[in-house]
Amino acid sequence: MSAQGVPAGEITSDDKLWACLSYIFTPLIPIIVLLMEDKKNRPFLRYHAFNALVMGIITILLSFIFIGCLVYIYNIYLAVKAYQGAKVEIPVVSNFIRNQGWAQ
């Protein structure tokens, strides 16, 4: 996984907070973010919301086989990186989201 910085002028502290909360309270907050007109049009926030949503779904599915805890810890790590303003690359998930045209 590589973390790439995004120009700081385009990311507000509100964006960082919503991105962070998206990973911690997934899948609820990502769904809320994607339903809010002013939030879903912000590229940084949209990117993290879709990543968090897919990770939340994976967490729920994997929690039935006791791996969900590890995935949730990874989500917390992603939340910290998002709050720091980094654009993280989640193997397979980030490419899937870009290929679907959901985020850049």
Biopython code that builds the backbone (N, CA, C, O; Angstrom):
import numpy as np
from Bio.PDB.StructureBuilder import StructureBuilder

atoms = [
    (1, "MET", "N", (0.857, -1.168, 0.000)),
    (1, "MET", "CA", (0.000, 0.000, 0.000)),
    (1, "MET", "C", (0.895, 1.220, 0.000)),
    (1, "MET", "O", (1.866, 1.285, 0.754)),
    (2, "SER", "N", (0.573, 2.184, -0.839)),
    (2, "SER", "CA", (1.327, 3.426, -0.859)),
    (2, "SER", "C", (0.417, 4.573, -0.489)),
    (2, "SER", "O", (-0.749, 4.619, -0.880)),
    (3, "ALA", "N", (0.969, 5.498, 0.272)),
    (3, "ALA", "CA", (0.202, 6.683, 0.655)),
    (3, "ALA", "C", (0.707, 7.849, -0.180)),
    (3, "ALA", "O", (1.905, 8.130, -0.225)),
    (4, "GLN", "N", (-0.213, 8.511, -0.830)),
    (4, "GLN", "CA", (0.155, 9.635, -1.667)),
    (4, "GLN", "C", (-0.512, 10.872, -1.123)),
    (4, "GLN", "O", (-1.703, 10.859, -0.811)),
    (5, "GLY", "N", (0.261, 11.956, -1.006)),
    (5, "GLY", "CA", (-0.320, 13.205, -0.529)),
    (5, "GLY", "C", (-1.163, 13.858, -1.603)),
    (5, "GLY", "O", (-0.907, 13.684, -2.794)),
    (6, "VAL", "N", (-2.147, 14.594, -1.195)),
    (6, "VAL", "CA", (-3.024, 15.336, -2.085)),
    (6, "VAL", "C", (-2.799, 16.801, -1.778)),
    (6, "VAL", "O", (-2.592, 17.141, -0.613)),
    (7, "PRO", "N", (-2.830, 17.693, -2.770)),
    (7, "PRO", "CA", (-2.611, 19.103, -2.493)),
    (7, "PRO", "C", (-3.472, 19.589, -1.327)),
    (7, "PRO", "O", (-4.693, 19.435, -1.329)),
    (8, "ALA", "N", (-2.811, 20.177, -0.338)),
    (8, "ALA", "CA", (-3.479, 20.548, 0.908)),
    (8, "ALA", "C", (-4.577, 21.586, 0.697)),
    (8, "ALA", "O", (-5.531, 21.619, 1.474)),
    (9, "GLY", "N", (-4.478, 22.427, -0.318)),
    (9, "GLY", "CA", (-5.471, 23.461, -0.551)),
    (9, "GLY", "C", (-6.843, 22.920, -0.906)),
    (9, "GLY", "O", (-7.841, 23.619, -0.732)),
    (10, "GLU", "N", (-6.917, 21.711, -1.391)),
    (10, "GLU", "CA", (-8.187, 21.130, -1.817)),
    (10, "GLU", "C", (-8.880, 20.351, -0.702)),
    (10, "GLU", "O", (-10.039, 19.965, -0.853)),
    (11, "ILE", "N", (-8.201, 20.118, 0.397)),
    (11, "ILE", "CA", (-8.745, 19.286, 1.459)),
    (11, "ILE", "C", (-8.962, 20.143, 2.705)),
    (11, "ILE", "O", (-8.029, 20.761, 3.218)),
    (12, "THR", "N", (-10.187, 20.170, 3.177)),
    (12, "THR", "CA", (-10.485, 20.930, 4.390)),
    (12, "THR", "C", (-10.396, 20.003, 5.601)),
    (12, "THR", "O", (-10.372, 18.781, 5.457)),
    (13, "SER", "N", (-10.347, 20.589, 6.779)),
    (13, "SER", "CA", (-10.320, 19.775, 7.992)),
    (13, "SER", "C", (-11.641, 19.019, 8.140)),
    (13, "SER", "O", (-11.673, 17.929, 8.710)),
    (14, "ASP", "N", (-12.723, 19.594, 7.630)),
    (14, "ASP", "CA", (-14.010, 18.912, 7.635)),
    (14, "ASP", "C", (-13.947, 17.657, 6.767)),
    (14, "ASP", "O", (-14.475, 16.611, 7.145)),
    (15, "ASP", "N", (-13.301, 17.760, 5.602)),
    (15, "ASP", "CA", (-13.123, 16.599, 4.731)),
    (15, "ASP", "C", (-12.347, 15.499, 5.451)),
    (15, "ASP", "O", (-12.712, 14.324, 5.398)),
    (16, "LYS", "N", (-11.280, 15.896, 6.119)),
    (16, "LYS", "CA", (-10.453, 14.920, 6.833)),
    (16, "LYS", "C", (-11.249, 14.230, 7.932)),
    (16, "LYS", "O", (-11.146, 13.016, 8.113)),
    (17, "LEU", "N", (-12.041, 15.006, 8.664)),
    (17, "LEU", "CA", (-12.833, 14.437, 9.747)),
    (17, "LEU", "C", (-13.868, 13.453, 9.212)),
    (17, "LEU", "O", (-14.010, 12.353, 9.747)),
    (18, "TRP", "N", (-14.591, 13.838, 8.162)),
    (18, "TRP", "CA", (-15.595, 12.937, 7.570)),
    (18, "TRP", "C", (-14.939, 11.678, 7.016)),
    (18, "TRP", "O", (-15.486, 10.584, 7.152)),
    (19, "ALA", "N", (-13.761, 11.825, 6.387)),
    (19, "ALA", "CA", (-13.047, 10.651, 5.852)),
    (19, "ALA", "C", (-12.647, 9.723, 6.988)),
    (19, "ALA", "O", (-12.796, 8.506, 6.885)),
    (20, "CYS", "N", (-12.142, 10.296, 8.066)),
    (20, "CYS", "CA", (-11.748, 9.511, 9.236)),
    (20, "CYS", "C", (-12.955, 8.765, 9.810)),
    (20, "CYS", "O", (-12.885, 7.563, 10.064)),
    (21, "LEU", "N", (-14.044, 9.474, 10.009)),
    (21, "LEU", "CA", (-15.253, 8.866, 10.571)),
    (21, "LEU", "C", (-15.835, 7.794, 9.643)),
    (21, "LEU", "O", (-16.470, 6.844, 10.100)),
    (22, "SER", "N", (-15.611, 7.962, 8.337)),
    (22, "SER", "CA", (-16.110, 6.973, 7.380)),
    (22, "SER", "C", (-15.497, 5.601, 7.614)),
    (22, "SER", "O", (-16.180, 4.583, 7.501)),
    (23, "TYR", "N", (-14.198, 5.573, 7.943)),
    (23, "TYR", "CA", (-13.541, 4.293, 8.192)),
    (23, "TYR", "C", (-13.928, 3.710, 9.548)),
    (23, "TYR", "O", (-14.089, 2.497, 9.682)),
    (24, "ILE", "N", (-14.076, 4.568, 10.546)),
    (24, "ILE", "CA", (-14.364, 4.073, 11.888)),
    (24, "ILE", "C", (-15.807, 3.588, 12.011)),
    (24, "ILE", "O", (-16.065, 2.550, 12.620)),
    (25, "PHE", "N", (-16.743, 4.336, 11.435)),
    (25, "PHE", "CA", (-18.156, 3.978, 11.552)),
    (25, "PHE", "C", (-18.723, 3.481, 10.220)),
    (25, "PHE", "O", (-19.825, 3.842, 9.808)),
    (26, "THR", "N", (-17.920, 2.637, 9.570)),
    (26, "THR", "CA", (-18.332, 2.076, 8.308)),
    (26, "THR", "C", (-19.342, 0.969, 8.537)),
    (26, "THR", "O", (-19.196, 0.267, 9.538)),
    (27, "PRO", "N", (-20.311, 0.753, 7.745)),
    (27, "PRO", "CA", (-20.660, 1.393, 6.492)),
    (27, "PRO", "C", (-21.652, 2.557, 6.637)),
    (27, "PRO", "O", (-22.065, 3.126, 5.627)),
    (28, "LEU", "N", (-22.038, 2.920, 7.848)),
    (28, "LEU", "CA", (-23.054, 3.949, 8.047)),
    (28, "LEU", "C", (-22.609, 5.336, 7.572)),
    (28, "LEU", "O", (-23.304, 5.963, 6.772)),
    (29, "ILE", "N", (-21.475, 5.815, 8.049)),
    (29, "ILE", "CA", (-21.025, 7.171, 7.694)),
    (29, "ILE", "C", (-20.719, 7.290, 6.197)),
    (29, "ILE", "O", (-21.098, 8.293, 5.593)),
    (30, "PRO", "N", (-20.047, 6.306, 5.567)),
    (30, "PRO", "CA", (-19.839, 6.438, 4.121)),
    (30, "PRO", "C", (-21.142, 6.590, 3.340)),
    (30, "PRO", "O", (-21.205, 7.346, 2.371)),
    (31, "ILE", "N", (-22.169, 5.879, 3.758)),
    (31, "ILE", "CA", (-23.464, 5.997, 3.080)),
    (31, "ILE", "C", (-24.022, 7.402, 3.271)),
    (31, "ILE", "O", (-24.542, 8.002, 2.330)),
    (32, "ILE", "N", (-23.913, 7.926, 4.494)),
    (32, "ILE", "CA", (-24.381, 9.289, 4.769)),
    (32, "ILE", "C", (-23.619, 10.300, 3.917)),
    (32, "ILE", "O", (-24.216, 11.196, 3.321)),
    (33, "VAL", "N", (-22.285, 10.147, 3.866)),
    (33, "VAL", "CA", (-21.454, 11.065, 3.070)),
    (33, "VAL", "C", (-21.880, 11.034, 1.609)),
    (33, "VAL", "O", (-21.980, 12.081, 0.969)),
    (34, "LEU", "N", (-22.129, 9.849, 1.083)),
    (34, "LEU", "CA", (-22.479, 9.720, -0.330)),
    (34, "LEU", "C", (-23.901, 10.186, -0.630)),
    (34, "LEU", "O", (-24.259, 10.377, -1.793)),
    (35, "LEU", "N", (-24.700, 10.367, 0.395)),
    (35, "LEU", "CA", (-26.048, 10.903, 0.207)),
    (35, "LEU", "C", (-26.100, 12.423, 0.381)),
    (35, "LEU", "O", (-27.058, 13.065, -0.052)),
    (36, "MET", "N", (-25.086, 12.993, 1.007)),
    (36, "MET", "CA", (-25.046, 14.446, 1.226)),
    (36, "MET", "C", (-24.486, 15.123, -0.030)),
    (36, "MET", "O", (-23.351, 14.864, -0.429)),
    (37, "GLU", "N", (-25.277, 15.975, -0.633)),
    (37, "GLU", "CA", (-24.907, 16.593, -1.913)),
    (37, "GLU", "C", (-23.582, 17.347, -1.839)),
    (37, "GLU", "O", (-22.755, 17.225, -2.743)),
    (38, "ASP", "N", (-23.366, 18.122, -0.777)),
    (38, "ASP", "CA", (-22.143, 18.921, -0.678)),
    (38, "ASP", "C", (-20.914, 18.069, -0.383)),
    (38, "ASP", "O", (-19.797, 18.482, -0.696)),
    (39, "LYS", "N", (-21.090, 16.901, 0.206)),
    (39, "LYS", "CA", (-19.958, 16.034, 0.557)),
    (39, "LYS", "C", (-19.574, 15.106, -0.595)),
    (39, "LYS", "O", (-18.390, 14.899, -0.861)),
    (40, "LYS", "N", (-20.567, 14.554, -1.269)),
    (40, "LYS", "CA", (-20.257, 13.544, -2.287)),
    (40, "LYS", "C", (-19.560, 14.132, -3.513)),
    (40, "LYS", "O", (-18.994, 13.381, -4.307)),
    (41, "ASN", "N", (-19.586, 15.434, -3.684)),
    (41, "ASN", "CA", (-18.929, 16.066, -4.826)),
    (41, "ASN", "C", (-17.488, 16.467, -4.545)),
    (41, "ASN", "O", (-16.822, 17.011, -5.426)),
    (42, "ARG", "N", (-16.991, 16.211, -3.338)),
    (42, "ARG", "CA", (-15.607, 16.523, -2.989)),
    (42, "ARG", "C", (-14.760, 15.280, -3.270)),
    (42, "ARG", "O", (-14.969, 14.256, -2.620)),
    (43, "PRO", "N", (-13.803, 15.329, -4.222)),
    (43, "PRO", "CA", (-13.059, 14.134, -4.649)),
    (43, "PRO", "C", (-12.376, 13.378, -3.511)),
    (43, "PRO", "O", (-12.454, 12.150, -3.461)),
    (44, "PHE", "N", (-11.709, 14.084, -2.596)),
    (44, "PHE", "CA", (-11.017, 13.425, -1.484)),
    (44, "PHE", "C", (-12.008, 12.655, -0.625)),
    (44, "PHE", "O", (-11.771, 11.501, -0.268)),
    (45, "LEU", "N", (-13.097, 13.290, -0.303)),
    (45, "LEU", "CA", (-14.098, 12.689, 0.563)),
    (45, "LEU", "C", (-14.826, 11.544, -0.140)),
    (45, "LEU", "O", (-15.095, 10.509, 0.471)),
    (46, "ARG", "N", (-15.138, 11.726, -1.400)),
    (46, "ARG", "CA", (-15.807, 10.676, -2.182)),
    (46, "ARG", "C", (-14.922, 9.432, -2.272)),
    (46, "ARG", "O", (-15.398, 8.307, -2.115)),
    (47, "TYR", "N", (-13.632, 9.647, -2.526)),
    (47, "TYR", "CA", (-12.674, 8.545, -2.621)),
    (47, "TYR", "C", (-12.657, 7.733, -1.321)),
    (47, "TYR", "O", (-12.781, 6.508, -1.344)),
    (48, "HIS", "N", (-12.501, 8.426, -0.194)),
    (48, "HIS", "CA", (-12.429, 7.727, 1.087)),
    (48, "HIS", "C", (-13.777, 7.110, 1.479)),
    (48, "HIS", "O", (-13.810, 6.045, 2.095)),
    (49, "ALA", "N", (-14.870, 7.759, 1.133)),
    (49, "ALA", "CA", (-16.188, 7.208, 1.461)),
    (49, "ALA", "C", (-16.410, 5.878, 0.747)),
    (49, "ALA", "O", (-16.879, 4.918, 1.357)),
    (50, "PHE", "N", (-16.076, 5.814, -0.538)),
    (50, "PHE", "CA", (-16.245, 4.555, -1.266)),
    (50, "PHE", "C", (-15.287, 3.488, -0.752)),
    (50, "PHE", "O", (-15.670, 2.326, -0.613)),
    (51, "ASN", "N", (-14.027, 3.877, -0.465)),
    (51, "ASN", "CA", (-13.084, 2.912, 0.098)),
    (51, "ASN", "C", (-13.616, 2.368, 1.417)),
    (51, "ASN", "O", (-13.612, 1.158, 1.645)),
    (52, "ALA", "N", (-14.072, 3.267, 2.283)),
    (52, "ALA", "CA", (-14.574, 2.852, 3.597)),
    (52, "ALA", "C", (-15.824, 1.989, 3.461)),
    (52, "ALA", "O", (-15.991, 1.020, 4.202)),
    (53, "LEU", "N", (-16.693, 2.331, 2.529)),
    (53, "LEU", "CA", (-17.914, 1.558, 2.321)),
    (53, "LEU", "C", (-17.595, 0.128, 1.898)),
    (53, "LEU", "O", (-18.149, -0.824, 2.446)),
    (54, "VAL", "N", (-16.708, -0.021, 0.929)),
    (54, "VAL", "CA", (-16.328, -1.359, 0.474)),
    (54, "VAL", "C", (-15.636, -2.117, 1.607)),
    (54, "VAL", "O", (-15.894, -3.303, 1.810)),
    (55, "MET", "N", (-14.754, -1.431, 2.347)),
    (55, "MET", "CA", (-14.080, -2.083, 3.467)),
    (55, "MET", "C", (-15.088, -2.471, 4.552)),
    (55, "MET", "O", (-14.940, -3.517, 5.185)),
    (56, "GLY", "N", (-16.098, -1.649, 4.769)),
    (56, "GLY", "CA", (-17.128, -1.975, 5.754)),
    (56, "GLY", "C", (-17.896, -3.222, 5.372)),
    (56, "GLY", "O", (-18.186, -4.075, 6.212)),
    (57, "ILE", "N", (-18.223, -3.319, 4.095)),
    (57, "ILE", "CA", (-18.930, -4.511, 3.616)),
    (57, "ILE", "C", (-18.041, -5.745, 3.771)),
    (57, "ILE", "O", (-18.504, -6.807, 4.189)),
    (58, "ILE", "N", (-16.753, -5.592, 3.427)),
    (58, "ILE", "CA", (-15.811, -6.700, 3.593)),
    (58, "ILE", "C", (-15.694, -7.073, 5.069)),
    (58, "ILE", "O", (-15.653, -8.256, 5.409)),
    (59, "THR", "N", (-15.640, -6.069, 5.948)),
    (59, "THR", "CA", (-15.545, -6.326, 7.388)),
    (59, "THR", "C", (-16.739, -7.132, 7.878)),
    (59, "THR", "O", (-16.585, -8.099, 8.625)),
    (60, "ILE", "N", (-17.917, -6.732, 7.456)),
    (60, "ILE", "CA", (-19.126, -7.450, 7.875)),
    (60, "ILE", "C", (-19.094, -8.893, 7.374)),
    (60, "ILE", "O", (-19.408, -9.823, 8.116)),
    (61, "LEU", "N", (-18.718, -9.067, 6.126)),
    (61, "LEU", "CA", (-18.675, -10.418, 5.570)),
    (61, "LEU", "C", (-17.616, -11.282, 6.251)),
    (61, "LEU", "O", (-17.850, -12.459, 6.525)),
    (62, "LEU", "N", (-16.454, -10.692, 6.520)),
    (62, "LEU", "CA", (-15.374, -11.462, 7.119)),
    (62, "LEU", "C", (-15.538, -11.659, 8.622)),
    (62, "LEU", "O", (-14.926, -12.557, 9.201)),
    (63, "SER", "N", (-16.353, -10.835, 9.250)),
    (63, "SER", "CA", (-16.519, -10.970, 10.696)),
    (63, "SER", "C", (-17.147, -12.310, 11.059)),
    (63, "SER", "O", (-17.009, -12.781, 12.187)),
    (64, "PHE", "N", (-17.825, -12.909, 10.119)),
    (64, "PHE", "CA", (-18.415, -14.219, 10.368)),
    (64, "PHE", "C", (-17.357, -15.314, 10.458)),
    (64, "PHE", "O", (-17.634, -16.409, 10.948)),
    (65, "ILE", "N", (-16.151, -15.023, 9.990)),
    (65, "ILE", "CA", (-15.085, -16.013, 10.098)),
    (65, "ILE", "C", (-13.914, -15.468, 10.909)),
    (65, "ILE", "O", (-12.770, -15.871, 10.704)),
    (66, "PHE", "N", (-14.203, -14.551, 11.831)),
    (66, "PHE", "CA", (-13.260, -14.047, 12.832)),
    (66, "PHE", "C", (-12.084, -13.237, 12.283)),
    (66, "PHE", "O", (-11.088, -13.049, 12.981)),
    (67, "ILE", "N", (-12.185, -12.772, 11.084)),
    (67, "ILE", "CA", (-11.124, -11.916, 10.538)),
    (67, "ILE", "C", (-11.540, -10.457, 10.617)),
    (67, "ILE", "O", (-10.717, -9.562, 10.427)),
    (68, "GLY", "N", (-12.789, -10.221, 10.889)),
    (68, "GLY", "CA", (-13.320, -8.859, 10.932)),
    (68, "GLY", "C", (-12.559, -7.937, 11.870)),
    (68, "GLY", "O", (-12.412, -6.749, 11.584)),
    (69, "CYS", "N", (-12.075, -8.465, 12.982)),
    (69, "CYS", "CA", (-11.321, -7.633, 13.933)),
    (69, "CYS", "C", (-10.056, -7.080, 13.287)),
    (69, "CYS", "O", (-9.723, -5.908, 13.465)),
    (70, "LEU", "N", (-9.366, -7.912, 12.549)),
    (70, "LEU", "CA", (-8.147, -7.456, 11.877)),
    (70, "LEU", "C", (-8.468, -6.404, 10.818)),
    (70, "LEU", "O", (-7.744, -5.419, 10.673)),
    (71, "VAL", "N", (-9.542, -6.616, 10.091)),
    (71, "VAL", "CA", (-9.942, -5.662, 9.065)),
    (71, "VAL", "C", (-10.351, -4.344, 9.725)),
    (71, "VAL", "O", (-10.047, -3.274, 9.198)),
    (72, "TYR", "N", (-11.030, -4.405, 10.859)),
    (72, "TYR", "CA", (-11.438, -3.191, 11.564)),
    (72, "TYR", "C", (-10.214, -2.409, 12.046)),
    (72, "TYR", "O", (-10.204, -1.180, 11.980)),
    (73, "ILE", "N", (-9.185, -3.107, 12.530)),
    (73, "ILE", "CA", (-7.943, -2.438, 12.935)),
    (73, "ILE", "C", (-7.316, -1.759, 11.721)),
    (73, "ILE", "O", (-6.814, -0.640, 11.828)),
    (74, "TYR", "N", (-7.341, -2.419, 10.584)),
    (74, "TYR", "CA", (-6.838, -1.816, 9.347)),
    (74, "TYR", "C", (-7.661, -0.580, 8.991)),
    (74, "TYR", "O", (-7.109, 0.416, 8.523)),
    (75, "ASN", "N", (-8.978, -0.634, 9.208)),
    (75, "ASN", "CA", (-9.837, 0.524, 8.967)),
    (75, "ASN", "C", (-9.435, 1.704, 9.855)),
    (75, "ASN", "O", (-9.462, 2.851, 9.408)),
    (76, "ILE", "N", (-9.066, 1.434, 11.095)),
    (76, "ILE", "CA", (-8.622, 2.508, 11.988)),
    (76, "ILE", "C", (-7.332, 3.124, 11.454)),
    (76, "ILE", "O", (-7.171, 4.344, 11.478)),
    (77, "TYR", "N", (-6.415, 2.291, 10.976)),
    (77, "TYR", "CA", (-5.186, 2.796, 10.361)),
    (77, "TYR", "C", (-5.523, 3.690, 9.166)),
    (77, "TYR", "O", (-4.945, 4.766, 9.011)),
    (78, "LEU", "N", (-6.455, 3.246, 8.328)),
    (78, "LEU", "CA", (-6.871, 4.036, 7.170)),
    (78, "LEU", "C", (-7.519, 5.345, 7.611)),
    (78, "LEU", "O", (-7.347, 6.376, 6.960)),
    (79, "ALA", "N", (-8.262, 5.307, 8.711)),
    (79, "ALA", "CA", (-8.892, 6.514, 9.243)),
    (79, "ALA", "C", (-7.837, 7.529, 9.654)),
    (79, "ALA", "O", (-7.985, 8.720, 9.379)),
    (80, "VAL", "N", (-6.782, 7.079, 10.302)),
    (80, "VAL", "CA", (-5.700, 7.970, 10.725)),
    (80, "VAL", "C", (-5.024, 8.576, 9.502)),
    (80, "VAL", "O", (-4.758, 9.778, 9.472)),
    (81, "LYS", "N", (-4.746, 7.757, 8.498)),
    (81, "LYS", "CA", (-4.107, 8.264, 7.275)),
    (81, "LYS", "C", (-5.005, 9.279, 6.567)),
    (81, "LYS", "O", (-4.520, 10.294, 6.067)),
    (82, "ALA", "N", (-6.311, 9.009, 6.522)),
    (82, "ALA", "CA", (-7.249, 9.938, 5.890)),
    (82, "ALA", "C", (-7.282, 11.253, 6.657)),
    (82, "ALA", "O", (-7.338, 12.323, 6.050)),
    (83, "TYR", "N", (-7.248, 11.184, 7.983)),
    (83, "TYR", "CA", (-7.265, 12.392, 8.797)),
    (83, "TYR", "C", (-5.990, 13.203, 8.600)),
    (83, "TYR", "O", (-6.002, 14.424, 8.756)),
    (84, "GLN", "N", (-4.886, 12.531, 8.257)),
    (84, "GLN", "CA", (-3.628, 13.213, 7.982)),
    (84, "GLN", "C", (-3.602, 13.812, 6.577)),
    (84, "GLN", "O", (-2.656, 14.508, 6.209)),
    (85, "GLY", "N", (-4.635, 13.541, 5.803)),
    (85, "GLY", "CA", (-4.731, 14.106, 4.467)),
    (85, "GLY", "C", (-4.139, 13.234, 3.376)),
    (85, "GLY", "O", (-3.990, 13.688, 2.242)),
    (86, "ALA", "N", (-3.801, 12.003, 3.691)),
    (86, "ALA", "CA", (-3.193, 11.104, 2.708)),
    (86, "ALA", "C", (-4.261, 10.392, 1.890)),
    (86, "ALA", "O", (-5.348, 10.094, 2.385)),
    (87, "LYS", "N", (-3.935, 10.129, 0.640)),
    (87, "LYS", "CA", (-4.793, 9.323, -0.221)),
    (87, "LYS", "C", (-4.161, 7.933, -0.251)),
    (87, "LYS", "O", (-3.133, 7.726, -0.895)),
    (88, "VAL", "N", (-4.773, 6.997, 0.439)),
    (88, "VAL", "CA", (-4.204, 5.663, 0.559)),
    (88, "VAL", "C", (-4.696, 4.759, -0.565)),
    (88, "VAL", "O", (-5.806, 4.912, -1.074)),
    (89, "GLU", "N", (-3.857, 3.838, -0.926)),
    (89, "GLU", "CA", (-4.202, 2.849, -1.936)),
    (89, "GLU", "C", (-4.445, 1.524, -1.228)),
    (89, "GLU", "O", (-3.532, 0.950, -0.635)),
    (90, "ILE", "N", (-5.680, 1.043, -1.296)),
    (90, "ILE", "CA", (-6.017, -0.251, -0.720)),
    (90, "ILE", "C", (-5.938, -1.262, -1.853)),
    (90, "ILE", "O", (-6.637, -1.134, -2.858)),
    (91, "PRO", "N", (-5.083, -2.269, -1.690)),
    (91, "PRO", "CA", (-4.944, -3.251, -2.761)),
    (91, "PRO", "C", (-6.313, -3.797, -3.183)),
    (91, "PRO", "O", (-7.143, -4.120, -2.334)),
    (92, "VAL", "N", (-6.535, -3.896, -4.446)),
    (92, "VAL", "CA", (-7.739, -4.404, -5.096)),
    (92, "VAL", "C", (-8.921, -3.430, -4.946)),
    (92, "VAL", "O", (-9.572, -3.108, -5.939)),
    (93, "VAL", "N", (-9.203, -2.965, -3.745)),
    (93, "VAL", "CA", (-10.373, -2.121, -3.488)),
    (93, "VAL", "C", (-10.270, -0.791, -4.235)),
    (93, "VAL", "O", (-11.213, -0.393, -4.919)),
    (94, "SER", "N", (-9.130, -0.098, -4.110)),
    (94, "SER", "CA", (-8.978, 1.205, -4.761)),
    (94, "SER", "C", (-9.072, 1.092, -6.282)),
    (94, "SER", "O", (-9.695, 1.932, -6.932)),
    (95, "ASN", "N", (-8.458, 0.063, -6.845)),
    (95, "ASN", "CA", (-8.551, -0.145, -8.294)),
    (95, "ASN", "C", (-9.985, -0.447, -8.719)),
    (95, "ASN", "O", (-10.445, 0.047, -9.749)),
    (96, "PHE", "N", (-10.683, -1.247, -7.941)),
    (96, "PHE", "CA", (-12.078, -1.570, -8.228)),
    (96, "PHE", "C", (-12.927, -0.302, -8.262)),
    (96, "PHE", "O", (-13.744, -0.123, -9.165)),
    (97, "ILE", "N", (-12.736, 0.569, -7.286)),
    (97, "ILE", "CA", (-13.508, 1.810, -7.201)),
    (97, "ILE", "C", (-13.220, 2.715, -8.401)),
    (97, "ILE", "O", (-14.136, 3.301, -8.979)),
    (98, "ARG", "N", (-11.949, 2.822, -8.767)),
    (98, "ARG", "CA", (-11.588, 3.635, -9.943)),
    (98, "ARG", "C", (-12.162, 3.030, -11.216)),
    (98, "ARG", "O", (-12.675, 3.760, -12.064)),
    (99, "ASN", "N", (-12.087, 1.712, -11.367)),
    (99, "ASN", "CA", (-12.595, 1.048, -12.563)),
    (99, "ASN", "C", (-14.114, 1.196, -12.701)),
    (99, "ASN", "O", (-14.634, 1.219, -13.817)),
    (100, "GLN", "N", (-14.811, 1.293, -11.596)),
    (100, "GLN", "CA", (-16.253, 1.493, -11.617)),
    (100, "GLN", "C", (-16.621, 2.935, -11.923)),
    (100, "GLN", "O", (-17.777, 3.233, -12.222)),
    (101, "GLY", "N", (-15.627, 3.848, -11.850)),
    (101, "GLY", "CA", (-15.876, 5.257, -12.094)),
    (101, "GLY", "C", (-16.474, 5.977, -10.906)),
    (101, "GLY", "O", (-17.004, 7.079, -11.050)),
    (102, "TRP", "N", (-16.396, 5.367, -9.725)),
    (102, "TRP", "CA", (-16.970, 5.971, -8.523)),
    (102, "TRP", "C", (-16.095, 7.075, -7.959)),
    (102, "TRP", "O", (-16.602, 7.989, -7.310)),
    (103, "ALA", "N", (-14.791, 7.009, -8.193)),
    (103, "ALA", "CA", (-13.839, 8.012, -7.684)),
    (103, "ALA", "C", (-12.618, 7.992, -8.599)),
    (103, "ALA", "O", (-12.424, 7.080, -9.403)),
    (104, "GLN", "N", (-11.813, 9.024, -8.442)),
    (104, "GLN", "CA", (-10.614, 9.123, -9.288)),
    (104, "GLN", "C", (-9.432, 8.486, -8.622)),
    (104, "GLN", "O", (-8.337, 8.475, -9.185)),
]
sb = StructureBuilder()
sb.init_structure("model")
sb.init_model(0)
sb.init_chain("A")
sb.init_seg("    ")
for serial, (resi, resn, name, xyz) in enumerate(atoms, 1):
    if name == "N":
        sb.init_residue(resn, " ", resi, " ")
    sb.init_atom(name, np.array(xyz, "f"), 0.0, 1.0, " ", f" {name:<3s}", serial, name[0])
structure = sb.get_structure()
